Amino acid sequence: MGPPKPWKTMFYGERFLKPRKQAMVKEINFSVAMSCQGCANAVTRVLGKIDGVEEVTCDVEKKDVKVSCGDDVSSQVLLDALLKWGNAAGKAVSLKPE
């Protein structure tokens, strides 16, 4: 049978999965000219498609977007995705300083 694996498996239904590496989570803030909940939903959908994004929180009144993501996610990748959406929707987008 061989030596035991250096990792423990976790049982989910009928599948065994390796536990995921615990990546450090960072928060990146953007200023987005959202005018309605439809804009907030679009921003959440666009950013949620990017690998490593854990959570997107939009505040329409403050025009603020907070993204919680892994350390391996570049703020430039997120900004590029938002700029592409912003150009199509006619909305201003910028990265807030940390």
N, C-alpha and C positions, 0 to 999 in steps of 0.2 A: 504494500500500500504506500510506502514511502514515508518520509518525515512529515510532521505536521506543518501546515502553512504558517508563515510568520504573522499572518493576520487572522483575526476571528471573522467568521461569516455571520451574517445576520439572516434570519429566516423570515421571508415575507411570502405568505401563501405557499406556493410550491416552488419558489425560486430562492436561491442563495445569492446574496449580493455582498460584494466587498464594501466595507464602510468607506464613505467618501473622505478625502483629505479635508481637514478643517482649515479652510483658507481664512485669512484675516479679512474682516469686512471693513470697508471704508465708505464714507459718505461724500458724495459730490453734489454740489448745489448749482442750479442753473436759474437764470432769470428768463422767463418765457412770457411773451405778451399773449396770455390766454384770456379770452373774453367770455367763455362759457364752459359748461361742464363737458360739452362735446370736444372742445380743445383739450381739456384735461384727459379725457378718455383716449383721444388720439395720441397724445404724448405718452401716456401709460402703455398703450399698445405698441408704439414704435420702440420705446426703450425696453419693454418686456421681452422683445424678440432677441435681444442681444444676450449671448451666452455669458453667464456670470452675474447678471443682474438679479438681485434678490428681491428688492422692493422698490416701488416708485410711488412717491407721495406728492400730489399736486395740490397747491393752494391757489385757487383762481383769484381770490381777492388780493392776495399779496403778490400774485404772479410769480410764485416760487415753486420750483420742482426740486425735490430731494431724492437722490438715487442711492440706495444701499447696494453695494456690489463687492465682489471679491477683489483682492489686490491685483489680480492679473488683468482686470478690466481697465483700459486706458480712458482717461477723461476725454481725450481727443476723439476716440471712437464714438463715445456717447454724444459729444458735441456735433460731430459730423452727421450723425443720424438725426439729431434735433434740427440742425441747419437745413438738411434736405427737406424735412417736414415743414419747417418754418418758411422756406422759400416757396414751396408749393401752396401753403396756406396764407402767405402774406403776413407772417408773424415774426417779430424780432426775437432772437435767441442769443443769450450770452452766458458764459461761464462765470460764476461768482468767485471772487478770490477767496482762498481758504482762510 
